Amino acid sequence: MPDFGGRPAAPENKRFAMRFSILKKFLIAFLLISLPPLFTISFYARQILLQVGQSAVESSRQALLENSASLLEARARGIARQVERLLKLCRDDLSALALVPSDAELYLRFSRGHQRQIWAREGTSGQIREVRKDIPLYREITFVSPEGVESIRILENQIMAGGRHVALPFRGSFGREDYFNQARVLGPGEIYVSHLMGRHIRKSEQLQGAENVEDAVGGATYSGIIRFAAPVFRNGVPAGVVSLALDHRHLMEYTQHVLPIGNREVVFPSYTGGNYAFLFDDDGWIITHPKFWDIRGYDRDTGRVISPESPDYNESAMKAGQIPFNLFHVPFIHENYRHVASEALAGRSGVTTTANVGDVPRVMAYAPIRFHLGEYEKTGFFGGITLGARTEKFHHAVDKTASEIRYMLNRAVRHFVFIIFGTAVLVGGIAILLARSISRPILMLNKKVKAIGAGHFDGSVEIHSGDELESLGRNFQKMAAHLEENRQELVSSLRKLGVSRQEAVKERDFIRNVFANVISGLMVIDPDGTITSINQNIEDILGVYSQDTEGCGVETAFADYPEILSHIRAATKTEKRVSADLEIRPFGPRRYIELNVSHLGDARHPEGRSLLVIIRDITRRKKMESYLSRSDRLVSLGTLAAGVAHEIRNPLTGISLMLDDLHDRMTHSQGDQRLMQRALEEIEKLENIITELLDFAAKPSANCVMTDLKTVIENTLFLVKKQCKRQNVLLFQEIPEPLPRIRMDPEKMKQALLNIMLNALNVMPDGGELHVIVIIEDNLEMFTGRQGIEIRICDTGPGVNPEDMDYIFDPFFTRTPKGSGLGLSITHTIIEEQRGKIVVDSKLGRGACFKIFFPIKNGEDEDGKDSGC
């Protein structure tokens, strides 16, 4: 009974156990195979995501910092351009005022028509109010007569009484000035510009008991000007000096309201917060600042700006607010101030870190302000602008953005974790249904994918599932075939592209080298009139900066050269090349250039062609041609003069003898005798002129020997020293020792030097300076690089009119009523006959300088003599 009952039960339990066990084993096996790798990969992916995210945050933070610094620098450059436009406006206003009649009412209307608004604080420290008001752009407008007396003075839109004597340096309301003497020696169109002038405001004067500069209202304010002055000419004759005094408050407007972070403006910046801007000049002095005691100004006791080299210029005086701030001399505040000033005055902008007098760390952007007139001519810069922000404020916006990125990253990581767990549950739910049907095809496809990734493009795969996986297998085979074809085409294209790229790089480098190293100035202008390329030689010849002209319109970049622009415009209207030799006057002496303008591109489409402009400096060639032409002209004139003098002398001798005989016979008529005597005197003058003509025309009988040039010069100076003393002319000589001995006729040379020195004394009857300088040159251009000696004889007289420069060595050319015009002609002949050359440099109103050049012969017998030199 027991055995019978137990047999049927065992098979049923066994079947149940087998069904449960197989399902459980499959499920556990699938989950063990799928879930641990999934969680491992998920954990690893989470760590990678966190690391990549953190790296992205830091990269973004760094990029934001660099972008903020670039924006700060760009803003500084923008303010610098605004200041440059203001200075140009002042220059143009002064030039316009110099052309109008000198009338007080007219000057008053000019002043009232040039007003600008300022934004300032008024009231007291306990009750501050903001005001916006219009004030004159020019605090003072004056006209000074040629005698140095102010005949017109407009002060803050009011006509004031004139009469101030400004011919000598005087101490005015804004400090010690000498603008009249600086401006009256300038030529037409030239302008004198001063540095900032005003009385220094001390710290206690501005604060008036306030704890900081932000709360100080009602105290002393800085009052200063920048003087613009120019000579006035009427019909070519000096008629006086006109001046404009730019009100310093208008300069303050460019920095006083700036907030470095953001686009907001304030009536007064936060100095203690480190967020403010200031301007400085080319001497390194601060000229706008929230602290007035940091601004350049003269000491009330001495009337002069304190020297930063003096012992009184130190840290304690700086922090006490007793001296102004000079960026070149404050290493005790921060060493980067010198760096900022040096970089700006070198024409560069940038961003650096500093600290102010209150030890507040700052990020500071700086940019140069270009200006080259008056006191700023020696550097070419008005100064610079700095724009600073407190370091914490500068980083605050960046840190806020970085925090937001971190928050989004953490939220993404949390979502990623939830997705992983959800995926794990989903995998477990569908494992039983899909594991067997998809595992085999997927493994096959995965294997083929890896093979393709390794470079094996055999895509044959056998899938017979009767569903989309089978279709996927067929498409995978087609894709593998297409990939192989594309790979072959890509390899071929890359090979061709590599060859083309090498050729293009070689051609580009060749063109760049030719463009940069050609001796002529090259410039390319596109059909729209924009300069696309320009080389360094253009800058050397014309004085235009490549960094300022590339991408700029040619009409704007070459506005100062209308001659060049006219030929460029002419070239755009024709298909032929335009060539011309031009005389230009850049910022310096006049120069001669050879201009060629030709077309680039397809000749079938002239409207789409660019222009190639070639400029070559031919100044030296023109000067040599002029010199040779003058020499030929003098030879011809000498030959003519010799013939004319010879033919005139014989008749004059006969006339003289006959008049002398008549004079002796007319003893009974004293009146007739006096007439005869005067006629004989006039004939004697003609004889003297003929003698000078023959001296000029005749080939000098030079007695050339090896001569000590110093002895010749000193003997000549001995002859003029007494006349110099009588005329109050200071004589200066610079003659090095020893001088090489050169072959010349010492007496003829003494005569040539004496002619030049006497001419110099004749143009300085009321005193001046006469300089005699000797220089030994190892590479003298006049003699194709040979060693030579240069003698300079320079005076401080009125100079030579530019229109007379080409004729001063011509016979009979003179501006002196009593002169014959033969002295310099004879001097020129003597110098030429002794193998020398003579030229003259002069600027009207600033004296003349005669330069004589002699080559040095090496290895000759110093005692040898020769009839020729």
Residue, then its C-alpha position, 0 to 999 in steps of 0.5 A: m500500500p505505501d509503495f503504490g501510493g508513493r510512485p505517482a507523486a514523485p514524477e509530478n513533483k519532479r516535472f514541477a521542479m524541472r520547469f521552475s528550475i530551468l526558468k529560474k536558472f535561465l533568468i538568474a544566468f541572464l541577469l548575472i551576465s547582463l546586470p553586473p556589467l551594466f552596473t560596472i559600466s554605469f559606475y565607470a560611466r558616472q565617474i567619467l561623466l563627473q570627471v569630464g563635467q568637472s573638466a568642462v566646468e574648469s574649461s568654461r570658467q577659464a574661457l569666461l575669464e579670458n572672454s571677460a578680460s578681452l571685453l575689458e581690453a576692448r572697452a579700454r581700446g574704445i575709450a582710447r579711440q574716443v579720447e583720440r577723436l576729442l584731441k583731433l577735434c581740438r586740433d581741427d577747431l584750432s586750425a579753423l580758428a586760425l583762419v578766421p578774423s581775430d575778433a572778440e565777438l566771433y571768438l565768443r560765438f565760437s566758445r558758446g557754440h562748443q559746449r558739452q555736457i558733464w555729469a557731476r556731484e554737488g552739494t555736501s557730504g550729507q546731502i549729495r545731488e547729481v547734476r548734468k550741465d553744459i559747460p564750454l569745451y574750451r575754458e579759455i580762448t586767446f589771441v596774442s599779438p606778434e609782440g606777445v600781448e593778449s589782445i583777445r581773451i575769452l574765459e568761460n564764455q566771457i570776454m575778459a580784458g586783454g593786456r597780459h604779456v605772455a612773450l616770456p614764460f609766465r605763471g597763469s591761473f593753471g601754472r607756468e606757461d610758455y605757449f606763445n614762444q612755443a607756437r610763434v616759431l612754428g610754420p603754417g599749419e603746425i600746432y603746439v600742444s602742452h601737457l595737463m596744467g593745473r594746481h595739485i589738489r592735496k588729499s585733505e583738500q578734497l576729502q574735507g574730513a570725509e572718510n573716503v573719496e566716495d563720500a567727499v562732496g563739497g571739497a576742493t576740485y581739480s581745475g586744469i587745462i591742456r593748451f593748444a596753440a598755433p601761429v596765425f599768418r595773414n598774407g604769409v606774414p606772422a600776425g600772432v598766436v591763437s590758443l584754445a585751453l581744453d577744460h580738464r573736466h571733459l577729459m574726466e568724463y571719459t573715465q569718471h562714469v565707467l563701471p568695468i563690469g557691466n554696461r552701467e554708468v555711475v556719476f562717481p566710481s567706487y575707488t575703495g571697491g577697486n572698480y574705476a578707470f583713469l588716464f595717464d600722459d606720455d610722462g607717466w603722470i595720471i591726468t584723470h582719477p577719482k582721487f584728485w590728489d593723484i592727478r598731475g599738478y604744480d606745487r603751490d609753493t614752487g609753481r612746478v610739477i614735483s620731480p619723481e626723481s627727488p627724495d620727496y617722491n616716496e611711499s609715505a608722501m604718496k599715501a598721505g596724498q601730498i604728491p601726484f601719481n607717476l606710473f613709472h616711479v611707484p614700484f612701492i605701490h605695484e611693479n606692474y604700473r611701470h609695465v602698463a605705462s611702458e606697454a601703452l607708450a609702445g602702442r600695445s594694449g593688454v590686461t594685467t594685475t595690479a593693486n591700488v594705493g589702498d592695497v586692493p587687488r585689481v585686474m587692469a586693462y590698458a590701451p594706448i592713446r595715439f597723438h603726435l603734436g606739440e609736447y607729445e611729438k617725442t613719443g607719438f602718444f598722448g598717453g594711455i587709458t586703464l580700466g580696472a576691476r576688483t579681482e573678486k568682482f571680476h571673478h564673481a560673474v564667472d564663478k556664478t556661471a561655473s556654479e550653474i554648470r556644476y548644478m546642471l552636471n550633478r542633476a544630469v548625473r542623478h538622472f543618469v543613475f535613475i535611468i541606469f536602474g530603470t534600464a536594469v529593471l527593463v532588462g530583467g523584464i524582457a530578458i526571458l522573451l528576447a535573450r534567445s531570439i536576438s543574442r545570436p544575431i547581435l553577437m554576429l553583427n557585433k563581431k562584424v562591426k569590430a572587424i570593420g572597425a579594425g579595417h576588415f570590410d568583409g560584411s558577409v553575415e548569415i542571419h535566418s531569423g525571418d524578421e527584421l534582424e535578417s533584413l538588418g543582416r542584408n543591409f549590413q552587408k550592403m553597408a560594408a560594401h559601400l564603406e569599402e568603396n568609400r574608404q578607397e575613394l577617401v584614401s585617394s582623395l586624401r592623397k590628392l588633397g595632401v599633394s594640393r595642400q603642399e603646393a598651396v602652402k609653398e605658393r602661399d609662403f612664396i607670395r608672402n616672402v616676396f610681398a614682405n621682402v620686396i624693396s618697394g612698398l606694396m599694397v592690394i586694394d579690393p574692388d570695394g576700395t578696402i586695403t587687404s594687404i600692405n607691407q612694411n615698406i609702405e609704413d617706412i615710406l609714408g608713415v602709415y601703420s599696417q595694423d591700422t590700415e589693413g581692412c580699412g578703406v583706402e580713402t580713409a587710410f590715405a586721407d593725408y595723401p590726396e596726390i596718391l588717392s587721385h592716381i588710385r581713383a584714376a586707375t579704377k576708371t581705366e584698364k591701363r597701368v597708371s604711373a607717376d612721380l609724386e612729391i609728398r610731404p609726410f610728417g617730416p621732410r618732403r619726399y619723392i615717390e614713384l607710384n605704379v597702380s595696376h590691375l589684378g584679376d580677370a581683364r574680362h571683368p574690370e568691375g571685379r578686379s583688385l588694384l596692386v599699388i607699388i610705391r618706391d622711394i626715389t627721394r635720394r635719386k631726385k636729390m642727386e639729379s637736382y644736385l647734378s643739374r645745379s652743378d651743370r647749370l653753374v658750369s654753364l653760367g660760369t662759362l657764360a659769365a667769363g665771356v660776358a665779363h671779358e667782353i664788358r671789361n674792355p669797353l669799361t676800361g676805355i670809358s674809364l680812361m676817357l672819363d678820367d681825361l674829361h675829369d682832368r680837363m674840367t677843372h673850371s667846372q667843379g659840378d661836372q667834375r663831381l659827376m665825372q667822379r661819381a661815374l668813375e666810382e660806379i665803373e669801379k663797382l662794375e669792375n669789382i663785380i666783373t672781377e668776382l665773375l671771373d673768380f667764379a668762372a675761372k678754373p681756380s689755380a688750386n695748390c692742393v696739399m695734405t692739409d690739417l683741416k682743424t688748422v684751416i677751420e680754426n684760422t677761419l674762426f679767428l677771422v670772425k670771432k670779433q664780429c661774433k662778439r660785436q653782434n652778440v652771436l655765441l660761437f660753438q665748435e665741436i672738432p674731434e682730435p685727431l682729424p685725418r689729413i686730406r688733400m685740399d687748397p687751404e687758402k681756397m678752403k678758408q675762403a669758402l668757409l669764410n663766405i658761409m660764416l659771414n652769410a650766417l652773421n649777416v642774417m643774425p644782426d641781433g644775436g644768435e648762435l653759430h655752430v661749427i661741427v666736424i664729423i668723421e663718417d665711416n660710410l658716407e652716402m655722398f661718396t658711395g659708402r667711402q669714409g669721409i669728413e662732414i663739416r656742418i656750419c649751422d646758424t639760428g637765423p630766419g632760415v631759407n625760404p623753401e622756394d629759394m632752396d634750389y637757387i641759393f648757389d646760383p650766381f646773382f641770386t640773393r635776398t640781401p639788398k647790398g649783396s652781389g649773389l656770388g659768394l655762395s656760387i664761388t663757395h660751391t665752385i671751390i668745394e666742387e674743384q676740391r672733390g667735395k660736395i655742399v648741401v644745405d638743410s633749412k626750415l623757415g624760422r629755425g635757421a640754416c645748416f650748410k653741410i660740406f662733405f670730403p672723401i678721405k684718401n688712404g695710403e697717400d703721401e702726406d707730403g706730396k703736392d699736386s696742382g689738382c685735388 
